[in-house]
Amino acid sequence: MPAKQRKIAIMGFRSVGKSSLTIQFVESLFVDSYDPTIENTFTKTDKVRGQEYYLKLVDTAGQDEYSIFPHSYAIDIHGYCLVYSINSLKSFEVIKIIYEKLLDMTGKVHIPIVLVGNKNDLHTERVITYEEGKKLADLMKAVFMEVSAKQNSVVNKMFHNLIEQIEQVDNQLNENHQEKPSKCTII
């Protein structure tokens, strides 16, 4: 079976660790120095549940509440990692705004999303509880995870969960678009 191509956007406020998560997943490496990302695309071939995927990961520039949502982030993107930092209330608030902009741009009722609370290794600096993150994810109908790019805690699982979500939505769309047999009989 050929590899399925999937494009994923990693979005969130600046300095939440979007690049660190992406590089950890692609290269199994933690980058400690912070260089503000303009926009970067990474690729990786990965296997999830026996299916091979060719992944294009769009590491976006940090967004804030005033950022214009680029049209390119709504087209040809199969799923989204929305990332906040557990030690930043501002980053958590910005995720809500990004989500609203995402709904406005895509017009989709259900978008494959993993809501990610990053930097859970900084638990002594935590300002967003696990429960608050989970509650927001439930509102978004998203998978919720807390991770640590630094400790490589469940980073692969985060991307695999998103791929599984993308496949669920694709399967539902395919089922809805299959022709149903007509109940009409011509005599």
N, C-alpha and C positions, 0 to 999 in steps of 0.2 A: 504494500500500500504506500503510495507516495506521501511525502511529508505535506501536511496542511500548513498553509501560510497564515499567520495571525499577526496583527499589528496591535500593539498595546501602548497606551499613553500613560506615563507616570506623572501625576500632577499634584501640586500642593504649594504651600507658602515657601518662601526662600529659607534655606538652611534647615529643612526638616530631614534631609538625608535621601532625597530622590536619587541623586547620582550615586551615593554610597550603596544604596540598595541595588541599583541596576548593575554597578560594577561588581558587587559581591556575587550577584546571580550569574553574570556572564563570565567573570574571570576568577571567581572565588578569592577575591582580594578586597581588603578594606582600605579605602583611601582616606587618610586622616586629614589631609590638608583640604581646605575649602576654597574652591575656585568657582565663583558664580557661573552657572551654566547659562549659555545663550539658548541652545537647543542642540542635542546630540542624539544620534541614532546608533543603537547597538544591535547586533544580531547574534542569535544563538540557536542552535538546533538542539531540541530537547525531546525527551520521550515522556508522555503522560498516558498511563493506562494502556500501554502497548502501542499507542499511536505516536508517530514522529511528527514534530512540529518545527517549522522554520519560523522563528520569532523575530519580529522587528520591534525593538523597544525604543519608544520616543521619550527620551529624558528631557522634559520640558523646562523652560526657564521658570523660576519661581513666580507664582501668581500672587496678587493681592486683591483686595476687594475692588480696586479700580482698574484692574487689568482688563483689557479687551480680550474676549475669548476668541482666539484665532479660529477661523473657519476650518482650517486644516486639521484641528483637533476633533472635529465632528465628522469628518469624511474619511472613509476607509479605516477607521479605528474599530477594532473588534471588542475591546474592553479597556477598562480604566483602573489603574491603581491610584486611589486618592490617599495621599500621605500627609499626616500631621505628626507633630512631635508631642509626646506625652508630657513634656515639660514646657509647652507653649500654648497658652489659651488662644492667642492670636491665630496661630496656625490651625487650630481646631475650628475657630469661627470662619476662617477663610475657606475651609473645606465645604461648609454649608453654602457659601456663595458660589464656589466653583460648581457644586452639584446643581444648583438652580440654573446657572448659565448653561451647563451641560444639557439639562432637560430642555431649555429654551432652544438650543442649537440643534439638537438631534430630534426633538419631538417624539422620542421613543417613550413608551410606557415603562418598559423594563430594559435597563442598560446593564450589561455585565460589569460589575464593580466589586473590587475588594477595597474596603476601607482599612487603612493601615495606620496603627499607632506605632510610630518608630521610636527608637531610643529607649526601649524598656529596660535597658541596662542602667539608665539614670533614674532608677525608681525612687531614690531619695529626693529628687527634684521634681517628682511627678505633680502636675496640677490638673490633669485630665484623668479621671478614674476610668478603670476598665468598663464599668457599668455605663458611663456617659458615652464612651466610644461605641459600645454594643447597642445602646439605644438609638444613636444616630444611624448606625448601620442598618438596624431594623427598619427605620423610617425610609431609608434608601433602597430597601430590599437587597442589601449588599452582604457579602461575606465579611466578617470582621476578624481582624488579627492584630495582635501586638507582636512586634518583632524588634530585633536589634541587628542593624547592619554590621555594627562593630563586632558583635559576638557571633555573627552568622546564625542567629537564632531563627529558625524556620523561614528563612528568606526564600529558599527553593519552593517550600510549601505554599508560600504566598502567591507566587507566580503560577504554580500548578492549580491552586484553587481558582484563580482567575480563568485559566484555560478551561477548566471544567465548567465554570459558569458560562463562558462563551459557547461551549458545545451544547449546553442545555438550551440556551436561547436559540441557537441555530436549529437544533432539533425541533423545538416548538414551532419555529417559523416554517420549517419544511413540512411538518405535519399539517399546519394550517393551510398551506398552499397546495397540498396534494388534492387532485380532483376527487370529489366524492361521487360515488355512483349515483346516477339519476334514478329517482323512484318513479319516473314517468315511463309508461309502456306504450309503444305505438303499435296499433293493431291494423 
